[in-house]
Amino acid sequence: MLYYALVFLVVAIIAGVLGFGGIAGASAGIAQILFFLFLAFLVISLIAGLFRSRV
């Protein structure tokens, strides 16, 4: 998932440099959503790992 967030970020940067504002904004928005989903899953996994190791 982090890979796709980075891909959309690169697409947004390239589109922004070339002047495609709409595509750049959409790609940046998708990259931001994927990044925060990745962070949420990371935190959930860390918490689950802590509880699993204590039992």
Z-matrix of the N, CA and C atoms (Angstrom, degrees):
N
C 1 1.438
C 2 1.528 1 110.57
N 3 1.308 2 115.98 1 -37.90
C 4 1.463 3 119.25 2 177.36
C 5 1.524 4 110.43 3 -65.04
N 6 1.323 5 116.49 4 -33.10
C 7 1.467 6 121.05 5 177.57
C 8 1.531 7 110.35 6 -60.79
N 9 1.346 8 116.45 7 -45.34
C 10 1.460 9 119.81 8 -179.06
C 11 1.528 10 111.40 9 -67.92
N 12 1.322 11 116.71 10 -34.08
C 13 1.463 12 119.40 11 176.25
C 14 1.522 13 110.41 12 -63.14
N 15 1.322 14 116.63 13 -41.61
C 16 1.472 15 119.98 14 178.40
C 17 1.521 16 111.57 15 -68.26
N 18 1.332 17 117.24 16 -36.59
C 19 1.468 18 120.42 17 177.71
C 20 1.525 19 110.18 18 -62.62
N 21 1.341 20 117.23 19 -46.78
C 22 1.458 21 119.94 20 179.60
C 23 1.523 22 111.14 21 -65.72
N 24 1.330 23 117.74 22 -33.41
C 25 1.459 24 120.69 23 176.94
C 26 1.531 25 110.72 24 -64.90
N 27 1.313 26 116.90 25 -43.02
C 28 1.473 27 120.40 26 178.26
C 29 1.525 28 110.44 27 -64.74
N 30 1.335 29 117.09 28 -41.30
C 31 1.468 30 120.46 29 177.57
C 32 1.532 31 109.98 30 -61.58
N 33 1.335 32 116.39 31 -41.07
C 34 1.465 33 119.97 32 179.32
C 35 1.521 34 111.33 33 -64.25
N 36 1.318 35 117.31 34 -41.08
C 37 1.467 36 120.37 35 179.35
C 38 1.520 37 110.82 36 -65.37
N 39 1.314 38 116.76 37 -45.48
C 40 1.474 39 120.31 38 -179.87
C 41 1.521 40 110.68 39 -64.48
N 42 1.334 41 117.37 40 -43.23
C 43 1.463 42 120.34 41 179.34
C 44 1.525 43 110.82 42 -65.52
N 45 1.326 44 117.16 43 -36.73
C 46 1.465 45 119.96 44 177.96
C 47 1.518 46 112.24 45 -65.93
N 48 1.329 47 116.51 46 -39.61
C 49 1.466 48 120.45 47 178.68
C 50 1.524 49 110.91 48 -66.31
N 51 1.332 50 116.61 49 -36.59
C 52 1.454 51 120.26 50 -178.51
C 53 1.530 52 113.20 51 -83.07
N 54 1.337 53 116.80 52 -6.72
C 55 1.449 54 119.29 53 174.91
C 56 1.515 55 115.31 54 96.41
N 57 1.298 56 118.70 55 12.01
C 58 1.459 57 121.78 56 178.14
C 59 1.530 58 108.46 57 -93.79
N 60 1.328 59 116.29 58 84.46
C 61 1.457 60 121.62 59 -173.30
C 62 1.515 61 114.12 60 -65.08
N 63 1.331 62 117.19 61 -40.29
C 64 1.462 63 120.49 62 -178.30
C 65 1.512 64 112.15 63 -65.92
N 66 1.315 65 116.11 64 -44.40
C 67 1.462 66 120.64 65 179.23
C 68 1.521 67 110.22 66 -67.35
N 69 1.320 68 116.38 67 -39.06
C 70 1.464 69 120.16 68 179.63
C 71 1.522 70 110.90 69 -64.49
N 72 1.310 71 117.64 70 -42.09
C 73 1.457 72 121.37 71 179.37
C 74 1.517 73 112.22 72 -65.78
N 75 1.328 74 115.86 73 -42.10
C 76 1.465 75 119.84 74 179.60
C 77 1.524 76 110.73 75 -66.21
N 78 1.311 77 116.85 76 -43.32
C 79 1.464 78 120.43 77 179.84
C 80 1.523 79 111.50 78 -65.53
N 81 1.310 80 116.78 79 -39.30
C 82 1.460 81 120.07 80 178.30
C 83 1.524 82 110.54 81 -66.29
N 84 1.313 83 117.51 82 -37.85
C 85 1.462 84 121.11 83 177.40
C 86 1.520 85 111.89 84 -64.69
N 87 1.321 86 116.82 85 -43.71
C 88 1.467 87 121.07 86 178.02
C 89 1.517 88 110.14 87 -64.35
N 90 1.330 89 116.96 88 -42.30
C 91 1.463 90 120.22 89 179.08
C 92 1.522 91 110.93 90 -62.24
N 93 1.315 92 117.41 91 -39.58
C 94 1.463 93 121.13 92 179.62
C 95 1.525 94 110.94 93 -65.99
N 96 1.318 95 117.73 94 -43.57
C 97 1.468 96 121.22 95 178.17
C 98 1.514 97 110.79 96 -62.17
N 99 1.320 98 117.64 97 -45.88
C 100 1.468 99 120.87 98 -179.82
C 101 1.522 100 111.35 99 -64.24
N 102 1.326 101 117.37 100 -37.62
C 103 1.457 102 120.44 101 179.55
C 104 1.527 103 110.92 102 -64.66
N 105 1.337 104 117.27 103 -44.33
C 106 1.461 105 119.66 104 -179.90
C 107 1.528 106 111.50 105 -69.57
N 108 1.326 107 117.95 106 -32.89
C 109 1.470 108 119.83 107 173.23
C 110 1.531 109 110.39 108 -63.87
N 111 1.332 110 116.26 109 -41.66
C 112 1.459 111 120.34 110 176.97
C 113 1.530 112 110.59 111 -60.02
N 114 1.313 113 117.57 112 -45.17
C 115 1.462 114 120.98 113 179.14
C 116 1.531 115 111.55 114 -62.39
N 117 1.330 116 116.90 115 -41.61
C 118 1.462 117 120.39 116 179.18
C 119 1.524 118 110.41 117 -62.92
N 120 1.323 119 117.69 118 -45.41
C 121 1.462 120 120.68 119 178.92
C 122 1.519 121 111.41 120 -65.43
N 123 1.316 122 117.50 121 -34.33
C 124 1.460 123 120.90 122 177.66
C 125 1.526 124 110.63 123 -64.16
N 126 1.321 125 116.45 124 -46.20
C 127 1.465 126 120.33 125 179.85
C 128 1.526 127 110.45 126 -63.96
N 129 1.323 128 117.86 127 -43.57
C 130 1.469 129 121.25 128 178.28
C 131 1.519 130 110.57 129 -61.14
N 132 1.312 131 117.48 130 -41.84
C 133 1.464 132 121.03 131 179.36
C 134 1.524 133 111.58 132 -65.46
N 135 1.330 134 117.10 133 -40.67
C 136 1.462 135 120.32 134 178.62
C 137 1.526 136 111.42 135 -64.85
N 138 1.311 137 117.00 136 -42.74
C 139 1.463 138 120.80 137 178.73
C 140 1.519 139 110.67 138 -65.42
N 141 1.318 140 117.31 139 -43.09
C 142 1.469 141 120.72 140 178.18
C 143 1.522 142 110.31 141 -63.34
N 144 1.315 143 117.97 142 -37.76
C 145 1.463 144 121.36 143 178.13
C 146 1.519 145 112.37 144 -66.65
N 147 1.317 146 117.12 145 -36.46
C 148 1.469 147 120.52 146 177.45
C 149 1.527 148 111.10 147 -66.43
N 150 1.339 149 116.53 148 -42.83
C 151 1.459 150 119.54 149 179.29
C 152 1.520 151 111.63 150 -69.12
N 153 1.314 152 116.68 151 -35.35
C 154 1.465 153 120.04 152 -179.03
C 155 1.535 154 110.67 153 -69.32
N 156 1.318 155 117.96 154 -37.00
C 157 1.468 156 120.50 155 -177.70
C 158 1.532 157 111.98 156 -73.18
N 159 1.328 158 117.93 157 -23.05
C 160 1.453 159 121.38 158 -179.03
C 161 1.522 160 112.75 159 -85.24
N 162 1.306 161 117.91 160 -17.77
C 163 1.477 162 120.27 161 -177.75
C 164 1.481 163 111.61 162 -90.19
